[in-house]
Amino acid sequence: MNARAYQRSHPWISFKIDFHAAVPGFWTQLGQAVARCGQIGGAALPPGAAGDMHTLYLIKGVQATTAIEGNTLSTEQIRERVVEGRLELPSSQGPRVARTFQQGRLELPPSQEYLGQEVDNVIRACDAIAHKALHGHQLRLDEKWIAECNRQVLAGLEAHMDEGVVAGEIPAHAVGVGRYRGAPREDCAWLLQHLCEWLEGEPDLPLFADRGADRIATAMLHAILAHLYIAWIHPFGDGNGRTARLVEFMLLARAGVPLPAAQLPSNHYNRTRTEYYRQLDRSSRANEGRGDPIGFVRYALQGLVDGLEEQCRHIDAIQLSIAWKHFVFDRFRRERRSPALNRRREIALALTDHKQPVPRAELRRLGPAVAELYAGKTDKTLTRDINWLLHENLIDRRGGGYRARVDRMRSFLPPSADGTGSR
C-alpha cells in the first residue's frame, strides 16, 4: 500500500493509543468521572429543578462552544435567545418530560445577528442529538454525520465565511488555526472515514465491554479522542472546533451520560482556553513529533471530573434545600398555629432560596407571601420574629444579614470520619 501524504506531514495521526502506559492517576480520573455520572443520573430532583439544571448546562455548553471561536454573547443573552418547550419521552417507568429548545426572543443589532445565528445553530444541533438519544434512535458516527454537523454549525453564516469555504465540504486550500495546519486535503475524507471506523469498530480499548459503566467509560475516551482527531485533521474550511465539540457531545449522550454532564467538556475547554490550545499543540509534537494523545486525554478527563463534581455540588444544594423545607414544615407543624408562627415559617422558607445573607431591611420583601404577612407590622414585630428564629436555630446572622440554616441538614447524613484523626 502506497504511503499517504499525511503519514509524512502528520505522523501523529496514527489511530493508535497505548492506554497501558497511562499512569495510575489516569484510571482514577476515569473511575471518578464514571461514578459522578452515575450519581448525577440517579439524582432524584423535582421536575422544575431537573429541567432548570438541563437548561443551565445547555446554555453554558453552547456559550462555551461558540465563545472559543470568538462569539461574545453572554450566558444571559443566550438564555434570552432560546425558548423552552416540553418533550414527552417514552419510558417503561411512566411518562417523563425533557426540555427542548428553539430560537427565542433576544433580538440583536444587524451587525451582531451572526453571533445569534452561531448560537442558534449549536442549540438546534444539540437539541437534535438529545432528542434522538433520549428516544433511542440510532446515532452512529460516520464521515457523513460529521459533515452534516459542520453544515449545521455553519448554516446561515455564508456571508461571514472565507472565500472557498462551503459548509460540510473539505476545501481544496490548506486549513489551520494559528501556526497549525490541518492534514493534506486529499487525505481528509479518508482520515475521517478511518477515524469513524476506528472508534465504532474495534478500537484500541481492550479493557472495556459495551455495557453499563464500562460503556460510559469507553464513551468518555472515544469522545475525547474524536475531538482531538478532528482538531488534528482539521478537515473543514470553518467550524472544525464546533464540529468536534458536537461529536463529543453526541458520543457521550448516546452512551447514557446525563445530558447536562455531556455539555461539560466544552465548558472546560472554554474556561481553560489557553491550556486547551497548548494541550492540542503538545499532543501533536510529543514523542519526537510522532504525537501522543494521552496528555490531551488526561487534560480533558480532569476537566470533566471537575465539572461533574461541580454538578454534584449543585444537586447536593438542591436536595439539601428540599430536605430543609420538609424540616421547617415539620418543625412548625408541632406548634400551635398563630399569625406569628406563620410569619416566622415564611421567613425561614423564603431565606432558603437565597445563597447570600439577606440584610434585615430586605426581610420584609423576601416574597409576596412574606410582604403580605408583614403589611402593617412594626419593626418590633420583625425583631421578635427574628429573635425567635435565631433561638430555634432556624436562621443565623452572617455577614451583615440573615440566612436559613440549611447546613443543619448535613448533621443528618450518615456519620463518617473526616480522615484527619490519628489512630
N, C-alpha and C positions, 0 to 999 in steps of 0.2 A: 504494500500500500504506500502510495506516494505521500510524503510529509505535507501537511497543510501549512499555510503561511503563518498561522497563529502559533504553531509549535516553535517557530523561530523567534517571533516577536513577542509572544505572550506565553512563555513556558509555564507560568504559574497556573494557567487554566488547564489543569491536568485531570480533573474529575477524580481526584484521589485525596483521601484524608486518613491519617493514622490516629484514630482515637485511642488506640492502646498506648500511645506515647503521651497522652494527656496527663497532667499532674493530678493527684488525688482530689485537690480542691475543685477541679472541673466537675467531677462526678457529684461532689457535694452540692455544687451550684445547681446542677441539673435536677438532683433529687429535691432540693428546696423548691425549685420552680414547679415541679410536678405536684408536690404536696400543697403548695399555696394555691395552685389551680383547683385542686380538689376541695380545698377549704372554701374558696370563693364560689365554686359551682354548687356546693352543698349548703350555702348560707341561706337560711330562711329569712326573707325580708318582706315587709309589706309591699303590695304591688306598686304603690306610688314610689317608695324608696328604691325598689329594684329598677323601676323604669327611669327614675332620675339618675341613678348610677350609670345605666346604659347610655343615656343621653349625654351625661357629663363626659364620659370617657370617649364616646364617639366624637364629640366636639373637640376634645383635647387631641385625639388622634388625627383628625382632619386638619386641625390648626398646625400640628407638628409636621404632618406630611407635606403641607404646602409651604410652611414657613421656611423649611430647609431650602426650598427653591426660591426664596425671596419674597413670598407673599406676606404682606404686612397686616392683614386683618387679624384682629384680636379674637380671643375666645368669646368675648361678649358680643362682638359683631357677628361672629359665625353662629352663635346661638340665635341671634335675631334673623339670621339668613335662612334658617330652617323652620319648618312647621312639622309637628309630630302627628302621626296617625296611629291607629291601632291595628296590629296584625294578629289575627287568630292563628294559633299554632295547634296542629294535631298532637294529641298526647293520649297514651293509653291510661294515664292517670287523671284524665279530665281536661277540660279546656284550659289553655294557657294563652297569655297575651304578651306580645312583644311590641316594641315601638318601631315604626317605620318613618322615614323622613323624606321630605321633598322641599323644593325651593320655598322660602318664606318671605317675610315682609321687608327685610333690610334693603333699602334702595341706596345705591352708590352713585356718585357723580360719574358721568360718561368716561372720564379719564381713568377711573378705578374699577369700572364694571368688569374688566377682565379678571380682576382679583376675585370677585364674587363668582365668576364663571369657573375659575380654577377650583374654588371651594365646592361649588355645586357638583362639579364633575366627580370629585372624590367622594362626596356624600352619596351620590347616586350609585357609584361603583361599590362602595362598602355596603350599602343597603341591599343591592342585588346579591352580593355574596352572602350576606347574613340571611336573606330570605331563602336562598337555595340551601344553605347549610342547615337552617332550622327546619326546613321541610323535607330534609333527607334527599334532596336532588343530587345527582352526581356532579361532583366538582373535580375534574381531572386536569392536572397540569400538563399542557402541551403548548407547542410554539404558537398555535393559532389562538389559544386562550390568552397567552401573554401579549400577543399583538393586539388583541381586542381590548385588553386592559389599557394599552398605550393609546388606542383610539379613544377610549372613554375619557382618559385624563386630559387629552388634548382637544376634545370636542369643542367647537366654537371659538377656538383660540388661534385660528389660522392667521389672523392679522398680526399676531404677536410672535409668530414663529419665524425663524430664519428662512431665507430663500432655499428651496430644495428640500425642505422638511415636509414630509407627509405623514400624518398620524398613522401609526400601526405599520409603517413600512421602513425597511432598512435603507437608508440613503446611500448614494454612491460615494459621497465625500466622507472623509475621516471625521469622527465624532469623539469628543472627550470633554473633560472638565478639569480646569486648571492645567497642570502640566501632564495630566494623564490622558492617554489616547486609547480609545477602545480597540477591540480586536479588528483585524483586517475585514473589510466589508464583505469580501467574497466568502468568508468563513462564518459570518454571524448567524445565518439561518441554520447552518449545520450545528453550530455550537448550542443554539437554543434548543434544537431538537435533541441533541445529545444530553444536555442538562436535564431536560424533562424525563428522558429515558433513564438517566442515572438515578434521579430521585424517585421516580414512580416504579422503577423496576427493582433490581436487587442492588441497592446501594451498599457502600462500604460501612454498613452499620450492623454487624452480625450479632450484637449484644441484645437486640430488642426484638420482641414479637409485636405483631399488629393487633394488640388487644389492650384495653383498659389504660392504666397509667403508662404502660410501655408504648402504647400508640401515641400518647401525648408527648412523651419524652422524645420519640422519634420525630414527631411533627415539629417540635421546637428546633431540633438540629436541622431538619430539612428546610424549615422556613428561613433560618439564618443563612444557611448555605445558598439557598436560592437567591436571597437578597444579595449576598456577596458576589455570586457568579454573574448575575445580571449587571451589577455595577462594574465588574471586571470586563465583561463582554461589551457593555455599553452599545447595544445594537441600534437603538433608535436615534433619530435626529434631535429629539427633545423628550422630556418626561421620563427618562430612564429611572431616576430616583423614585418618583411617584409610582411608576410601574412596579419596581422592585418591592416597595412597601405594600402595595396591594397584593402582590403574590404572597408575601409573607403573611399578611392578614388572612388570606384565603386558606393557606396551608394550616394555620393554627385553628381557624374557625371550623373547618371541616372535620378536624380531628376531635372536636369536642371541647376545646379551650373556651371558657366563657367569653362572650363577645367583648365585654369591657377589657378583659385581660389580653385579648388578641390585638387590641389597639396599642398596647404598651411599648412594643419595640420602637414605633415611630416617635413616641414621646421621649424615649431615651436618646435616640439619635439627635433629636432637636435640642434637648436640654444640654447635651454634650457635643455640640456640633463640631467644634474644633477637634476634639478627640475622635469623633466619628470619621472625619476625613483623614486624620493621622493614622487610624487603625486600618482604613481601606488602603492607604498608601503602603503602610508597613507590611500588610498581608501579601502584597504582590512582590515586594522587594526582599522579603525574608528568604532565608535558606539560600543565600548567594544568588538571588534573582530567580530561583525556581518556585518561590512562593510557599506560604504555609497558612492555611485558613484558621488554624487553632487560635491564634491571638485574637482575631476578629470575633470568632465564635465565643470565646471567653468574655470578651468585652460586651458583646450583645447579651449574652446569658446573664451576666451580672446585672446589667440594666433591667432585664426582665424580672429577675429576682427582686431587685429594689422596688420596681413598680408594683409587683404583686404584693409585697409586704405593705406598701402604701395603701393598696386597695383593701387588704385585710384590716388595716387600722381604720379605714373608712367604714367598713362593715361592722367592725367592733364598736365604733362610736354609735352607729345606728342601733345596734342590738342593745347596748347599754342604755341608750335613751328610751327604748321601748320598755326595758326592764324597770327603769326608773319611774316611768309613768305608771306602770302597774303598781309599783311600790307606793307611790304617792296616793293613788286612789285607795289602795288597801289601808294605808295609814289613816286617811280621813274617814274611811268607812267605819272605823272603830270609835269615832267621836259623834256626839250628838250634833245634828245639823243646826247650823246657825248662819246668819249673814256673815259673821266674822270668819268662820271656817271656810265658807265659800270663797271669800276674797283671798284668804291665805293659800287655799288649794290652787286657785287660778294663777297666782303669782309663782308658786313652785313649779307648776306645769309650764307656764309661759317662759320661764327662765331656762327651761330645758333646751330650747332651740337656739339659745344664744351662746356662742363659743366664748365670747369675751364678757367680762363682768359688766353689768349694766348699772350706770350711775343712779343714785337714789331719785334724782329729778325725773328720770325716764321710766321709773317703775310703773307709774300710773298709765303709761302709754304703751305697755307691752303688747297689747292687742285689744280688739273690740270688747271682748268679754271682761277684761281687767278694767278698761276705761269705764265701762257701764257700771261695774260694781263700786268704783271709787268716785263716781259722779256725786258731787255734793259733800264728800267726806273731807275731813280736816287732815292736816299733816300729823296731828296726834294719833289719829286712827291708823294712818300708814305706819307710824313709828311703832305702835303696839303690835301691828301685824308683822312687821319686820323682826321685832324682838322675839316674838313667839316662834317664828320660823327659824331664827338663829338658835334659840334654846332647844328646839326639836331637832336640830342638826339637819334641817331640810335645805337650808341655804347657808352660805358663808360670805364673809366680807373679804374681797380680794381686789387689790389694785384700784382702789377708789370706787369700787362698785360691788354689786352682789351677783352671785351665780348659784345655780342649783347644784346640790351635792351629788351629782350623777356618779362621781367617783366612788361613792359608798357601795355601789353595786359590785365593785371589784372584791369587796370583802366576802361576797357570797360565792366567789369562784372556788373550785377545788384547791385546797391548800397544797403548797409545794415550797420547797426550799429555794432560795434565790441563787444558790450555787456559790455564795461567798463565805459561808460559815466554815469554821475549822472543825476538824474531827477531834 
